[in-house]
Amino acid sequence: MEASSLEINIGNIHYRQDRFAEALACYERAYQGLPPDEDPEGIAAVLSNMATCCISLNAFPKALDSYKKRGSSAKSMPCPCWLRRPTTTLLTSTT
C-alpha cells in the first residue's frame, strides 16, 4: 500500500508537468497495488486520475473504461458531467 502511495505522488508530479503518459503509468501501477476491499475511495481516486490522463492523451474510450471501473468502486462519486449524454438539444442561431 505504501508503494501505491508513492506511485500516486510520482504520478501527480508527472501530471503537473504535463507528462501524461508517465503519470498514467504511475497511476496504473498504483491501481494494481491497492487492495480492492480496503480502500474503495482510494481506488476510485486513482481511477479518476487515470481517466484524466487518458483524456489529456485523447484516449477517450480508455478514459470511459476507467470511469466505469471507478463507478463500481465508489458509487457515491458521480461521473463528471462532460461524460454524461446531453439531455438537451443544441439551439442554432437563425440570424
N, C-alpha and C positions, 0 to 999 in steps of 0.2 A: 504494500500500500504506500510506503514511503517513496518507493521508486516511481510510482504513478504520480505522486505529488510533484516530484522533481520534473518528470516529463511534462506535466501540465504547466509548470512555471517556465520551463525552457520553451515550450510551445507558445506561451503568452509573449515571451521576448521576441521570438521569431515573427509572430503575428504583428506586433507593434513595429517591426522593421519591414513590414510588407513582404516577408519571406513565407508566403502562404503554404507552399509545398512542404517546407521543413516543419512548419507549425503543424500541419495536418499529420505528418509522420509522427511527431511527438504525441499528439492527441490520440492517434490510433494505438500507439504503444501504451499510453496511459489507460485507455479503454480496456485493452487486453489484460492489464494488471489489476484492475479494480474488481473486487468480489461483488457479484451481482446482487446478492441478498443483503449485504451490509450497508451499502451507501447508494440507494437508488437516485437520490438528488445529485450526488456527485457524478454518477454515470450520466444522468440527464444533462448536467452542465458540460461534461466532456463531449457528449454527442452534439450539443448545440454549438460548441466551439468547432467541432469537425464540420458541421454543416456550414457554418460561417466561412470557414476556409474554402470549402468546396464552391460556395457561391463566388468568392473572390477569384477562384480559379476557373469560373464558368463551367463547373461540373454540377449542373443543376440536378440531374437525376440522382447523383450520389448524395447531394445535399438533402434531397427529399427523403432518401432512404435513412439518412441519419436522423432526421426529424421524426420519421415513423418509429424508429427504434427508441428514440427518446420518449415518445408518447407512451410506449409500453413500460418504460422505466418510471416515469413520474407523470401520472395522468393530470396532476394539478397544474402543471406548467403548460400554458396554452401555446399552440403553434403560432408563429408570427403572422401578422395579418397579410403580409405580402405573399404567403404561401397558400392562403385560402382562395377559393374560387370567388370571383367578383359576384356580388349579389345584385348589382345594378347595371343597367345598360349605359354605355357612354353616350353622352349627348354631343351631337355635332352642331357646329355653327352653320346657320343658313344664310349668313350675310356675306 
